[in-house]
Amino acid sequence: MITVEHVIFYDGNEPSYHHGAKYQILSDYERLHGQPNTRIWVVTDKPRLFETYPCRILELDSQRKHAWSLQGLQLFGIKLKGFS
């Protein structure tokens, strides 16, 4: 049985990224809804923004963000770790 995981990252204070992430969640939900073994995840430092959306939330707290970004040296590392 294959599980499809769609992961969306939202980090920071940029309103356009916030709205883009919400749009992506809703678009994916419409496209994937009803398909077995499919989940939408959002990895975010602001979990409250997504509480009412059809997704699972992984909070990117400061400790996790620091560890996943190689102690703040490489922010792209957050995405790599989030996909693993």
Secondary structure, 3 states (H helix, E strand, C coil): CCCEEEEEEECCCCHHHHHHHHHHHHHHHHHHCCCCCEEEEEEECCHHHHCCCCCEEEECCHHHHHHHCCCCCCCHHHHHHHCC
